[in-house]
């Protein structure tokens, strides 16, 4: 996944330590074969959702390039939707890259509705540190 996004990958030991210490409410659905992990859906529980019900936020849906177009992403989303219904979550929200037309078409094909009235913000780096310093 890191190579796909063109960002460095932390050492395996760091990844394993982070996975062993996931924050409460964070989970990962994994699709694998004997060759390894083919894809995953990382998500977290949120509150409030619609009608003051709990919801899920899909942080990452990733399918290995060689497995794309074979229904694996659709299967992961279906499994997440099954989990959401079984556990009483009212909806699943996620973000998507605006310039990835294939990805947008995939999400549209699921029946998901694009929320054009929302913006996505990120606070990181120096602005995160500066903002944290103002909380005192």
Buried (B, 14 or more C-beta within 10 A) or exposed (E): BEEEEEEEEEEEEEEEEEEEEEEEEEEEBEBEEEEEBBBBBBBBBBEEBEEEEBBBBBEEBBBBEEBBEEEBBEBBBEEBBEBBEEEEBBBBBBEBEEEEEEBBEBBEEEEBEEEEEEEEEEEEEEEEEEEEEEEE
